[in-house]
Amino acid sequence: MKILNLLTLVSLFIFVSCRKNVSEKAETNISMKSLDHDREMTDFAKVLAKSLTDINVRSLIKQEAEKMFDKDYDVLYGLAKDLPDVTGKTLNEQIVKFSNNPSQFNSIVNQLPLLTIYVPVLDNFDAKKWNIDGQIPIVAVRNTEDRKNGKPLLAYDADGNEIKLDYKVKPDRPIIVIKDNERVIKKSTEVKNNLNARGNEVTPVKIKDDYYFADESYNG
């Protein structure tokens, strides 16, 4: 009986240890993916900030933001990147020219299907008020964890300078924000059993390709 109890305890210990290792590995993988995601968003933002010196880029982003396709001044990059400007070049072709590594930049775009350029509504600046002839916005990267932990909102200008802002204070200069779109889902990767990434029941409404509105109420 003592031997049986000992074997049971040993088995239980091994089982608990294995579950702990699996849990720790899963947490590590999630953490690494989060870090990769944040880095990719930042890398994109830095290139975009440089590209905003091109009036054609500013014009196309303003034009798309004003459409409010999801009832907000959002430009979903996966749908907008192939739109042509007045020169016939696509938005992505115009932006990628400012990257030191075009191949890596395009890889980042493919890794971030919900990447969105948001033009916020400020006291003296929004998509409609944006004077593209004279206003070159800085580009901020929204990071939910940083906001929760009281860290600064990081932004970048066309010269690559990092600017620290406060999440709780409206910027007093033209700015656009890089974020994940919370109103859109990529059906091929995020919809399973009629649930979205946050576990809520949804009725996906198709936009184009594999992109869907998370709910009809967002259909602009």
N, C-alpha and C positions, 0 to 999 in steps of 0.2 A: 504493500500500500504506500509506504514511504517513497519507494522508487517511482511509483506511478505519479504521486504528487509532485515529485521532483521533476519528472519529465514534463508534466503539465505546466509547471512554473517556467521551465526552460523554454518550452514551446511558446508560452504566452510572452515571455521576454523577447524572443526572436521576432514574434509577430508584431509586437509594439515597436520594436527597433526598426523593423522594415517599414512600417507605416510612417514612422517619424522620418526616416531617410527619404521616402517617397515624397512626403509633405514638404520637407526642406528643399528637395530638388525642384519640386513644382514651384515653390515660392521663389527660388533662385531664378528659374526660367522666366517667371512672370516679371521679376525685377529687371532682368537683363533685357527683356523685350521692351519694357517701359523706358529704360535708359536709351535703347536703340531708337525708339520712337521719338523721344524728346530730342535726341541728337539730330535725327533726320529732319525734324521740323525746324530746328535751329539752322541747319545747313541750308535748307530751302529758303528760309527767311533772309539769310544773309545775301544770297544770290538775288532774290527778289528785290531787296533794298537797293542793290546796285542797278538793277534793270529799270527801276522807276525813274532813273535819269532820262530814259527814253520816253518821249511824249506818246509814242504809239502804244507802249505798254500801259501807261497811265490811262489813256483814252479807252482802251479795250476793257480794262478792269472797271473803270467808272461806268461804262456802257452796260456791262453785264451786271454790276451791282445794282444799278437802277431798275433792272427788270424784276428784282425781288422774287426770284423763281420759287423760293421757299418762304415767302412773306417776311424776309429779312434781307438786309443788304449783303447777302452772301454770294460769293462766286465759287462754285464747286469746281475745283481745278480739273478733275477727271473729265468733266463735260466741257469746260471752257478752253482747255489747253490747245485744242485743234481749231479753234475759231480764228479766221484770218483778220488781220487789221487792214488798213487802207493800202498798205504796200503789198498785200497778198501773202505775207508771212504769218504763220500761226503765232498765237500767244506764247506757246512753249518755245518755238524757234527764236523769238525775240528775247525771251528771258534767258534761255540756255547759253546765249552768246556771252553772257556775263559770268559764266561759271568757268573755273579753272579746270574742271574735270566734267565735261558734258556727259560722258557715259555714266559717271557716278550720279550726276544730277538726275538723269532720266531714270536711273534705278530707284532713286529716292521717290520720285513721282509714282512709280509703279508700286512701291511698298506702302504708299499712303493713299489708299483709294478714297478716303473721305476728307482729304486735304482741302481746306477751304480758306479763301481770302475774304475776310470780313471788313467792311468799311463801317466803323461805328458812328453813332450819332452823337456828336459833341456840340458844345455851344456855338463854335464857329467853324465846324467842319462836319460834313457827312457826304454821302454819295452825290447828292444833288448840288450841294454848295461847293464841291471840289472844283477849284479852278486849276484845271490840268496844265494851263499855260505857265503858271507860276508856283504851284504847290507840289513839292516832292515829299510825300509822307515818309516817316520812318516806319519800320516794320517790327511789330511786337509778336512774341510767341506766347500764346495762352497756355499755361501749365496749371492744371487743376490742383495738383499736390503742392506746388509752390504757393498757390493762393491760400490753401488751407493752412499751410505752415507759416504764413506771414512773410514769405520771401518776396523779393521785388519782382515786378513784371519786367522782363528783359526785352529790350528793343534794339534795333540796329539801324544805322544810317547808311547812306550810299558809300561812305568812306570806310565802312566796316567797323565803326566805333560802336561799342556797347553802351547802351543808355539804360539806367535803372529807374523804373517808374513804380508808383504805388498802385496796387490793384484797386484800392478804395478811393483813389483820386482821379477825376477825369483829366486826361492829358490836355494841355493848353496849346498843343501844336498838332498839325495834321499827322494822322497815324492810321495804319491799317493793321489788322491782326490776323495771324495765322493760327488756325485751330482745326479740330476735327468737327465735321458737321453733325450736330446732334439731331437734325430733322430728316436726315437721309440715311438710308442703309444700302449696303451693297448686297444684293440678294444672294449671290453665289457664296458669300462667306459669312453673312450675319443673320440670315433668316433660317430658322429651323423650327419645325413644328409650330409655325405661325407666331414665333416669339422673336423679338428684336434682341440686340446685344445686352439690353438692360433687363431682360426677362419679362417684359410687358407684352401682353397680347396686342398684335397689330394687324391691320388690314393693309398690306403694302399696296401702294399706288405707283404704277410704273411711270418713270420719267423718260429714261432712254437707256438702251443696253441693259446692264444689270443693276442700274440705279433705280431705287424706289423711294418714295416718301414713306417715312415711318408711319404716317397717319394722313388721312385725307385732309385734315385741318391745316396741314402745312403746304398744301398744294396751292401755289401762287400763280 
